[in-house]
């Protein structure tokens, strides 16, 4: 690290506190540059307006991202009733209020609606400006091209939806609005913008998000002592057409060895991502040869709460007295497990 050499053997997970004004891909690019490796990905897109926990996988840890992205998420947000936007958040353009728009709801009415209609298993139509793919293209790309985007409703689970408080105020254009602070814990695939949109529709006054912060992705929390902070920095360049363009880029607030000190090892990341199946040296060898093993796994009651719907385990053994991630395994029979992903000995666990 710090040598400028590409593809250094760096493996693990970073929890980055994404700032407002940059994309999740901007954060990935910043990590790639800082750690001199191309193999970097993230678990779950955050919109440019949103801040908070973005889980970044580096090297072999990118194989854990597909499981991390399925963890429950916790967000804090502010919903503004009385205005709607084209994107259902503050980055969109304001839309005209309906002539028949109702008066703003009270805080108690919002609480009642949330309790009755927006907790538990619900059907939700994702926002048109979202990362969902439609015939191979992102919905937000189609929407920006002016094409009609029609997304199907999907079932999501809102585990907790707390209305923390609110205040009546005026928007910048003088429109009377009600700002409501909420905290939501939900399943993967839940759009907080869509919750705000639908609540605004229920009260016939429109609503959008003015603030969104992801507090946690499963056990990966923004309050973790190892959090990596970042900021947005404007950069001006000339494009191929000779036009001068200014856009934000993500800048990590720590680099080099300091950044490496924030990296969760493969073992630490796997323990936070999946339930653990302890394996012997002989079982580790069998898994690495693609063979099944017989082992006793934790019961479903012992699985961490954020592992909803997962049926895979991180097989962890030891090499030279140090723990290492051997494989990701799934159940083949009652006490038999087979490898889904295998990690070579003494690699990917640094």
N, C-alpha and C positions, 0 to 999 in steps of 0.2 A: 504494500500500500504506500502511496506517496511516491512511487518510482516512475509512474507514467506508463508502466507496462500494462497492456490490456489483458483481461481475463485472469487476473490474479485469483488464487484459490481463497475466495471469501464466500462463506456460506452462513446463512442465518437470517434473522428477521429484524427489521427496524420498525419501530412505531413512530411515525412522523406526525407532528401536529401541523396539518396542512393549513396554510394561511388563506385568507380570502383573496380572490383575484387571479389564481392560477389553477390549472387543471391537475387532475391526478397524474396524467402523463408527464406534466412538467416536473412533478416530484420524482417520478421514475427516472427522468432524464438527469436530474440533479444528482441522484444517488449513483447512477451509472458513471457519471463523470468523476464523482468524489471517490468511488471505490475501484475505478478503472476496470469495470467488468460490464459486459453486455447483458448478462443473464440476470435481469431484474424485472420484477412484475409487482402488481398490487392486488389486494383482495378487496374489491368493491369500490366502484367509482364514487367520488365526491364531486358535486357540481362546483364550478368556479366560485359561486357565492358562498359555499359551505366551508366550514373550518372543522378541525378536529382530527380524530384518530384515523390515519391511513396506514394500513399494514403493508409493509414492503418486504417481499421475499427476495433474497439474494442467493445466486448460485443454486445449489441443490434444494434450498428451502422454497424455491418457486414451485416445487411439487406439492408443497403443503397448502398453497394458496386456494386450490379448488375446494378444500375442506374448510379453511378459515372463512371464505366468503359466505358459507352457509350458516355461520353462527348467528345468533341473535344480535341485534344492534340496539344501542341506546342513544337517543338524540335529545338535545334540548333545542327548543325553537321558539320563535315568536310568530304568531299568526295575526295578521292584520285584517280585521273584518271591515268591509266598507269599500274596498278597492279590489279589482281583479286585474291580472296581467296576462300577457300572452304565454308566459312560461310558468305561471303560478308561483313565481318568486320575484324578488326585487330586481333581478336582471332583465326581466321582460318589459314590454311596453304596456302602459296602462290602457285598459279598455273602458269604453263608455259604460257608465252605470245604467241599468235598465230604468226606464221611466217609472215602472211600478215597484222599484226597489223598496224593500221593507225597511223599517227602522233597524238600527243596530241591535243585536241581541244583548241580553245582560250576561254577566259572568255565570250566573246560575243556570241560565238557559243553555249556555255552551257546555257546562258541566253535565247537565242532564242529557244533552244530545250525545256527548262523548260516551257516557255510561250506557246509554240505551242502544246506540248504533255503531260505535266505533271501537269496541273492545271485544276480544275473543276472535273467532274466525269470521272474517268479512270478505266480501267480494269487492275488488278494487280495480278500476281501469287505470293503468299507468298514464302518466303525463305524455302528451304527444312529443314533447321535447325531453326524451329520455334515452338511455343507452341501449334499450331493447332493440334487437335486430328484427327487421321486417324484410323478408326475402333477401337476407344477406347484408342489408344496409341498416345502419343505426337510425333509429327513429328521429333523433335530433338532426341528422344530416338531411333526411328527407324533408323535415319541417322547414329547415333553413333554405331549402331549394324551392319552397312554396308549394310542395306537393302535399296532398291530403294524406294524413296518417290516421288510420283507424286501428286502435289496439283493443284486443279482447280483454275482458275482465278476468282477473286471476284471484285465486283464494290466497289470502295472507292471514297472518295471525298477529294481532296486537295484544301483547301480554300485559302491558300496563300503559295507561294514557292518563297522566296526571295534569290537571289544570292548576297551575301554581298561583296564578294571579293575573290581573289585567288592569287596564287603565284606558279611559276615554281621552282622546287627544285629537289633534288635527294633522293631516298629512301636509306635505310641503305645498300642495296646491290649494290648501284650505279645506279639503274634504274631511268631514267628521269621521273618525275611525275608532275602532276598539282594538287595542293591541293586547293579545292574550299570550302569556308565557306558558309553555307546556313542556312536559318531559315524556318521551315515548320509548318503550321497549318493545321491539317487534321482530318478526321473523325476517329472514333474508327476502329481498324482493319487494318489501313494503316501501312505498314512496310517501314521505312526509308531506311533500308538496301536494300530492293527491288528497291526503287527509284534509289539508287546509282548503283546497279547492272544493271538495265535496261538502265540508261544513259551511263554506260560504254560500254554496248553492242551496243548502237546506234552509238557510235563513234569507235567501233571495237578495242578499246584499253583496255577494262576492267576497272572496278572501284570497290572500296570498301570503307567502312566507317573507318576512323581512330579515330573519336570522335563522340559521341552521348550524348546529354544531354536533358532530358525532362524538359522543363521550366514550363509547366502547364498542368494540367488535369482539363479542364473546369475552374472553379473559384478557384481551389486549385493550388496555385502557389508556386514555389520554393523560390520566393522573400518574401513570407509571413513572418511577424515578428515572428510567432510561429513555424517556421520550426525547425525540430529536425535534427541535424547533426549527422553523424555516420562515422566510419572509418573501414577499413579492418585490421584484425590482424591475422597473421599466427598462426596456432595451429597444433602441431604435436601429433599424437596418433598412437597406434598400433591396427591394425584391427584384425578380427577373424583369419586370416591366419598368424598372427604374423608379418605382414609387417608394417613397419613404414611409415605412411602417413602424409604429411603436406598439409593442405588446409586452406584457409582463412575463418574466421568467422566475422560476423558483430558485431561491438561494438557501442552502442549508446553513444554519448558524454554527455548525461545527464540522470540521473536515479532518482527514487524515487519521492519526491514531486516536484523536478525541472521538471521532465518529465511530471508529472500530470499538471503542469502549462502550458504546450504546447498543451494540449488536447482540441480540439474543442468539445463543448457540443453537445448533440444530436440535440438540436434546431439549433445551429450554423451550424452544419454539414448538417442538412436537408435543411436549407435555402440556402446553397451553392450548394446543390445537385438537388433540385426540386423546381418548382414554388410552392408557398404557397397558401393553401386554409384555410382561417381563419374560425374557427368553434366555436360555443357557447358551454356552459357546457352541455346543453341538446343534442346537435348534437354529442358531444364527447361521451356521454353515449350511444347514438344509435350506433355509429360506433363500439364501443367496444363490443356491443352485436351482431355485424354483420349486423346491419340494414342499409338501405340506408338513405341518407339525401338529402334534397333539399338545394342547395347553389348556389351562383354566383361565378364562377371561373374567373380568369384573361383570357383575350382573347389571342389567339395565338400570336398576335402582341406584347403582354406584357411579353411573356415568354423570359427568359434570352437567349442570343445568343448561349450559349453552350449546351442548352437542345434540340439538334436536334433530332427530331423523337420521343420524349417522350410524352406520353399521360397519365401521372400520376401526382398526386400532393401530397405534404406533408400537411396533415391536422394538423394544429397547434392550440391548445386551450390554456387554462390557468388553473392552479391549485394553490389555495392559492396565487393568484396574480402573479405567476411565469409562463412563457410560457412553454409548454410541447408539445412534438410530440405525437399526438393521434394515427395517422394511416397514411398509404400510401393508397390513394384512386384513383380510376379511374372512368371515366364517365360511367353511366349506361344509362341514357337518357339525354335529353338536359340540364336540371338543376338538375338531380339526380346523386348522386355519391355513389359508394359502396366501402367498404374497401377491399384492397388487402392484406395488412399486418396491424395488430393491435398491439399497444404497451400498456401495462398495465399502469394504472394511477400511477404517481409518480415513475415510474421505467424507466430506459433507458434514462433519461434526465439529469442525474447528470453531 
